[in-house]
Amino acid sequence: MQNQMGGQQQMTYQTPPPIITTKDHLYLNDMLSWNLLAMKKAHFFAEQCQDQEIKSVLEKTGQMHQRHYQKILSHLKTQQQQQSIPMQ
């Protein structure tokens, strides 16, 4: 499937490509790190918070980042189980 974006055509995949490039790998690593850090910070600040409403929002935020982290990992594990992931 191709989309028009500013006069350029861009490929859109329905499923991930069978190869993860070094750039893709680095970006996935960054996404995992960002979600892990956000989860830890939300948990830390929720523990410090006195206002129960804000504490609840921080806990939900931390849980959201944890779900994102787990989802990324599950996609990577599923892809790896389906086939060996060569690096380019």
PyMOL commands that set and color helices and strands:
alter all, ss='L'
color gray80, all
select helices_A, chain A and resi 22-48+52-82
alter helices_A, ss='H'
color red, helices_A
select strands_A, chain A and resi 2-5+8-11
alter strands_A, ss='S'
color yellow, strands_A
deselect
rebuild
show_as cartoon
